[in-house]
Amino acid sequence: MINQTVHFIKKMLLGGRTPVKLAQASCVGIFIAFSPFIGFHWLMTIILAWVLQLNIGVMYAAAHIVNNPFTMVPLYLAGYAVGDFIAKFLGLNLLVHNPSWMQWLNIKLSCLGIPNLSLWTFIIGGNVLGLVVALLAYPFVVRFYKRILVRPAE
């Protein structure tokens, strides 16, 4: 059992050294960075690395380089703005679908002058923005890994 666990950990950390696999791991990490599920990024990294058979080290690094304490607020604000744009474009009022605790939070935030926020706008916008950014980054990341992994001809 211990040998299988050690083998699995080595495979996850050292596997997938081709430019395409590394780029896939990086882009999934970028998606995780934009994910609105605050506090679950590490768990998402482990599960997606296992399910997609990608390099967990590269995925973790990409997720936490993009989303760190300095970039967290702008990333989540951008995700909320995208979700708000999508909701307005589709003519949806997602405030009515908020859970009850979100209404309590909106009452508290209204004291600070912050308008009502929608949990669903946040979730939709963060996931859509993360998917778009990851897909747009993929060709550039593949090119980057092909450049740094090229072995000079001898």
Protein Blocks (a to p, Z undefined) as FASTA:
>chain_A
ZZmmmmmmmmmmmgoiafklmmmmmmmmmmmmmpcbghilmmmmmmmmmmnopafklmmm
mmmmmpcfklmmmmmmmmmmmmmmmmmmnopafklmpcfklmmmmmmmmmnopacddfkl
mmmmmmmmmmmmmmmmmmmmmmmmmmmmpccdZZ
